[in-house]
């Protein structure tokens, strides 16, 4: 039964809709070289960083590259923003700000919209906030979990 449902969905997508029109390769995001240079510099400067204390895993550490979107995925983020022109983007987990830089690069390209990003790790949030600010001011980074701060987002989320 699940196979039948999936086959119907694949046929529906292949027949039309915006997702069916996705390009095989996305154009390079605006500011891509700058974003990747900032990510590389933070990776080198910071080295492995611990998780938020809420996870209670003091020995687990990640680098910027371990938790960041790869460049091709960043191109997708910026392209989606340019195509869909959202008023609001919600990001759960800012990490070190790489995906946020790609989202805001797309927002800058279209000249509208705002990214609301949430990060529970104070140290990671500080890095992300500085990194994203290098690309755009069209963002709000909240230190804390989305579910604890969803009411801080103005307007509706669709």
Residue frames relative to the residue before (quaternion, step in Angstrom):
aa qw qx qy qz dx dy dz
X 1.0000 0.0000 0.0000 0.0000 0.00 0.00 0.00
X 0.6446 0.5113 -0.3238 0.4672 3.61 0.93 -0.87
X 0.6249 0.5423 -0.3367 0.4495 3.60 1.01 -0.79
X 0.6451 0.5186 -0.3230 0.4589 3.60 1.00 -0.78
X 0.6445 0.5117 -0.3190 0.4701 3.57 0.98 -0.85
X 0.6677 0.4958 -0.3041 0.4647 3.58 0.89 -0.91
X 0.6417 0.5184 -0.3322 0.4573 3.60 0.93 -0.78
X 0.6375 0.5132 -0.3317 0.4693 3.60 1.00 -0.78
X 0.6534 0.5127 -0.3161 0.4586 3.59 0.98 -0.86
X 0.6467 0.5104 -0.3229 0.4659 3.60 0.93 -0.85
X 0.6532 0.5002 -0.3202 0.4696 3.59 0.92 -0.82
X 0.6467 0.5226 -0.3240 0.4512 3.59 0.98 -0.82
X 0.6664 0.4874 -0.3014 0.4770 3.59 0.93 -0.86
X 0.6858 0.4902 -0.3050 0.4432 3.57 0.89 -0.86
X 0.6548 0.5182 -0.3188 0.4484 3.62 1.18 -0.43
X 0.8122 -0.2121 0.1535 0.5214 3.61 1.06 -0.37
X 0.5352 0.5980 -0.4867 0.3451 3.50 -1.37 -0.11
X 0.6537 -0.5563 0.3437 0.3810 3.55 -1.18 0.56
X 0.6366 0.5385 -0.3522 0.4252 3.60 1.01 -0.67
X 0.6155 0.5519 -0.3474 0.4426 3.59 1.14 -0.56
X 0.6887 0.4845 -0.2672 0.4686 3.56 1.23 -0.49
X 0.3338 0.7561 -0.5076 0.2433 3.60 1.20 0.24
X 0.4465 -0.6793 0.5010 0.2969 3.59 -0.93 0.79
X 0.5821 -0.5776 0.4368 0.3697 3.56 -1.21 0.43
X 0.7736 0.0957 -0.0478 0.6246 3.56 1.16 -0.61
X 0.3435 -0.7518 0.5293 0.1916 3.55 -0.89 0.93
X 0.5283 -0.6177 0.4603 0.3571 3.58 -1.05 0.65
X 0.6172 -0.5413 0.4144 0.3928 3.55 -1.19 0.52
X 0.5015 -0.6640 0.4727 0.2902 3.54 -0.95 0.92
X 0.5627 -0.5489 0.4707 0.4007 3.57 -1.15 0.47
X 0.8374 0.1703 -0.1492 0.4975 3.59 -1.05 0.78
X 0.2644 0.8084 -0.4994 0.1649 3.61 1.21 0.29
X 0.6582 0.5077 -0.3269 0.4496 3.61 0.84 -0.87
X 0.6613 0.5010 -0.3038 0.4684 3.57 0.97 -0.86
X 0.6355 0.5319 -0.3230 0.4571 3.59 0.97 -0.89
X 0.7004 0.4641 -0.2764 0.4665 3.57 0.81 -0.98
X 0.6223 0.5240 -0.3434 0.4692 3.62 1.08 -0.64
X 0.6467 0.5032 -0.3151 0.4789 3.60 0.99 -0.79
X 0.6474 0.5117 -0.3173 0.4673 3.58 0.96 -0.85
X 0.6646 0.4992 -0.3052 0.4647 3.60 0.92 -0.88
X 0.6511 0.5122 -0.3184 0.4609 3.59 0.96 -0.83
X 0.6641 0.4843 -0.3045 0.4814 3.59 0.96 -0.81
X 0.6060 0.5533 -0.3441 0.4563 3.58 1.05 -0.74
X 0.6975 0.4647 -0.2662 0.4762 3.58 0.87 -0.97
X 0.6971 0.4962 -0.2746 0.4387 3.57 0.88 -0.95
X 0.7674 0.4156 -0.2048 0.4432 3.58 0.87 -0.93
X 0.1908 -0.7722 0.5751 0.1910 3.56 0.89 -0.88
X 0.7624 -0.3431 0.2461 0.4904 3.61 -1.21 -0.32
X 0.1236 -0.7899 0.6002 0.0223 3.54 -0.98 0.97
X 0.5078 -0.6689 0.4624 0.2845 3.55 -1.09 0.77
X 0.5674 -0.5783 0.4720 0.3475 3.50 -1.33 0.42
X 0.6627 -0.4572 0.3933 0.4440 3.55 -1.30 0.12
X 0.5917 -0.6033 0.4010 0.3538 3.57 -1.05 0.74
X 0.5531 0.6277 -0.3889 0.3858 3.61 1.14 -0.53
X 0.6485 0.5300 -0.3176 0.4447 3.60 1.14 -0.57
X 0.2514 -0.8106 0.4918 0.1944 3.59 1.27 -0.34
X 0.5294 0.5666 -0.4326 0.4600 3.57 0.98 0.95
X 0.0891 -0.8715 0.4790 0.0551 3.60 0.55 1.16
X 0.7019 0.4720 -0.2809 0.4534 3.62 1.10 -0.49
X 0.5813 0.5719 -0.3784 0.4379 3.61 1.25 -0.14
X 0.0228 0.8026 -0.5921 0.0694 3.56 -0.76 1.10
X 0.1305 -0.7794 0.6108 0.0492 3.52 -1.21 0.67
X 0.3670 -0.6892 0.5735 0.2476 3.54 -1.20 0.56
X 0.7026 -0.4212 0.3473 0.4565 3.55 -1.31 0.15
X 0.7006 0.4794 -0.2772 0.4499 3.60 0.83 -0.93
X 0.5902 0.5862 -0.3715 0.4124 3.60 1.11 -0.57
X 0.8049 0.2882 -0.1234 0.5038 3.59 0.95 -0.82
X 0.5803 0.6139 -0.3650 0.3914 3.61 1.24 0.06
X 0.5489 -0.5749 0.4923 0.3547 3.50 -1.27 0.46
X 0.4478 -0.6696 0.5090 0.3034 3.60 -0.96 0.77
X 0.6977 -0.5091 0.3002 0.4049 3.60 -1.13 0.55
X 0.6613 0.5024 -0.3322 0.4470 3.62 0.88 -0.80
X 0.6348 0.5049 -0.3261 0.4855 3.60 1.07 -0.67
X 0.6140 0.5384 -0.3378 0.4679 3.58 1.08 -0.68
X 0.6074 0.5377 -0.3439 0.4729 3.58 1.06 -0.75
X 0.6310 0.5285 -0.3222 0.4677 3.59 1.01 -0.83
X 0.6465 0.5250 -0.3288 0.4453 3.61 0.87 -0.90
X 0.6904 0.4703 -0.2859 0.4695 3.58 0.81 -0.99
X 0.6372 0.5273 -0.3229 0.4601 3.59 1.00 -0.82
X 0.6485 0.5167 -0.3219 0.4570 3.60 0.93 -0.90
X 0.6355 0.5184 -0.3284 0.4685 3.57 0.98 -0.82
X 0.6716 0.4967 -0.3009 0.4601 3.59 0.89 -0.90
X 0.6916 0.4800 -0.2767 0.4635 3.60 1.01 -0.78
X 0.7839 0.3647 -0.1662 0.4742 3.57 0.83 -1.03
X 0.1891 -0.8370 0.4940 0.1401 3.61 1.27 -0.43
X 0.0978 0.8403 -0.5273 0.0784 3.61 0.75 1.00
X 0.4598 -0.6460 0.5282 0.3036 3.55 -1.18 0.55
X 0.8028 0.1300 -0.0211 0.5815 3.56 1.07 -0.81
X 0.0647 -0.7438 0.6645 0.0329 3.54 -1.05 0.90
X 0.1551 -0.7696 0.6148 0.0754 3.56 -0.94 0.94
X 0.0649 -0.7869 0.6136 0.0082 3.56 -0.86 1.01
X 0.2129 -0.7632 0.6014 0.1021 3.56 -0.79 1.09
X 0.8141 0.1276 -0.1265 0.5523 3.57 -0.39 1.19
X 0.1890 -0.8148 0.5432 0.0732 3.56 -0.07 1.30
X 0.2087 -0.7677 0.5658 0.2166 3.55 1.09 -0.68
X 0.7482 -0.3317 0.2802 0.5017 3.55 -0.79 -1.05
X 0.6734 -0.5810 0.2642 0.3730 3.58 1.24 0.45
X 0.4275 0.7260 -0.4694 0.2641 3.61 1.17 0.01
X 0.6924 0.4417 -0.3013 0.4844 3.62 0.75 -0.90
X 0.6098 0.5537 -0.3475 0.4482 3.59 1.08 -0.67
X 0.6266 0.5212 -0.3396 0.4695 3.57 1.05 -0.71
X 0.6607 0.4962 -0.3141 0.4675 3.59 0.97 -0.80
X 0.6378 0.5148 -0.3334 0.4658 3.61 0.93 -0.84
X 0.7185 0.4398 -0.2722 0.4650 3.60 0.81 -0.94
X 0.5539 0.5672 -0.4057 0.4548 3.61 1.14 -0.39
X 0.6496 0.4963 -0.3050 0.4885 3.57 1.05 -0.76
X 0.6380 0.5210 -0.3284 0.4623 3.59 0.99 -0.78
X 0.6437 0.5090 -0.3177 0.4750 3.58 0.99 -0.80
X 0.6278 0.5509 -0.3369 0.4346 3.57 0.99 -0.80
X 0.7588 0.3578 -0.2088 0.5026 3.61 0.91 -0.86
X 0.4234 -0.7547 0.4246 0.2663 3.58 1.27 -0.20
X 0.7404 0.3033 -0.2388 0.5503 3.57 1.12 0.58
X 0.6658 0.5267 -0.3778 0.3695 3.53 -1.35 0.21
X 0.1768 -0.7696 0.6091 0.0742 3.52 -1.35 0.31
X 0.2868 -0.7305 0.5998 0.1562 3.55 -1.10 0.83
X 0.0962 -0.7407 0.6625 0.0567 3.55 -1.01 0.92
X 0.0232 -0.8201 0.5684 -0.0619 3.52 -0.47 1.27
X 0.1706 -0.7971 0.5772 0.0489 3.56 -1.01 0.86
X 0.0589 0.7866 -0.6102 0.0734 3.56 -0.94 0.96
X 0.3143 -0.7825 0.5095 0.1712 3.60 -0.72 1.05
X 0.6386 0.4988 -0.3308 0.4837 3.60 1.22 -0.35
X 0.4058 -0.7514 0.4657 0.2320 3.60 -0.42 1.21
X 0.6651 0.5025 -0.3153 0.4536 3.61 0.93 -0.84
X 0.6601 0.4857 -0.3080 0.4833 3.58 0.94 -0.85
X 0.6335 0.5480 -0.3306 0.4348 3.59 0.99 -0.85
X 0.6377 0.5286 -0.3316 0.4516 3.59 0.99 -0.79
X 0.6498 0.4976 -0.3088 0.4846 3.58 0.99 -0.83
X 0.6649 0.5121 -0.3038 0.4509 3.58 0.87 -0.94
X 0.6549 0.5287 -0.3174 0.4368 3.57 0.91 -0.90
X 0.6662 0.4844 -0.2998 0.4813 3.59 0.95 -0.86
X 0.6620 0.5171 -0.3132 0.4430 3.58 0.93 -0.88
X 0.6876 0.4754 -0.2940 0.4635 3.59 0.77 -0.99
X 0.6305 0.5455 -0.3312 0.4418 3.59 1.01 -0.76
X 0.5768 0.5765 -0.3745 0.4413 3.61 1.19 -0.39
X 0.7193 0.4180 -0.2288 0.5056 3.59 1.20 -0.51
X 0.8179 -0.0889 0.1341 0.5525 3.58 0.88 -0.91
X 0.3531 -0.6847 0.5828 0.2586 3.51 -1.35 0.25
X 0.5050 0.6716 -0.4037 0.3620 3.59 1.29 0.06
X 0.6257 0.5100 -0.3632 0.4653 3.58 0.79 0.98
X 0.1509 -0.7149 0.6709 0.1267 3.48 -1.41 0.37
X 0.1241 -0.7813 0.6089 0.0590 3.54 -0.73 1.05
X 0.1413 -0.7974 0.5854 0.0379 3.54 -0.70 1.13
X 0.3107 -0.7254 0.5861 0.1840 3.53 -0.90 0.98
X 0.6418 0.4511 -0.3729 0.4955 3.51 -0.30 1.32
X 0.6301 -0.5474 0.4074 0.3706 3.53 -1.36 0.14
X 0.6299 -0.5557 0.4014 0.3652 3.54 -1.13 0.74
X 0.6965 0.5010 -0.2937 0.4215 3.57 0.77 -1.02
X 0.6622 0.4863 -0.3049 0.4817 3.58 1.20 -0.44
X 0.7935 0.3045 -0.1264 0.5116 3.60 1.20 -0.45
X 0.3234 0.7811 -0.4928 0.2060 3.60 1.21 0.17
X 0.6500 0.5305 -0.3258 0.4357 3.60 1.04 -0.65
X 0.5686 0.5950 -0.3810 0.4213 3.59 1.27 -0.20
X 0.5935 0.5686 -0.3645 0.4377 3.60 1.23 -0.33
X 0.3506 -0.7509 0.5139 0.2214 3.60 -0.62 1.08
X 0.7915 0.3008 -0.2262 0.4815 3.55 -1.14 0.62
X 0.6178 -0.5470 0.4149 0.3833 3.52 -1.30 -0.28
X 0.2987 -0.6977 0.6191 0.2017 3.50 -1.33 0.41
X 0.0817 -0.8159 0.5703 0.0489 3.59 -0.64 1.04
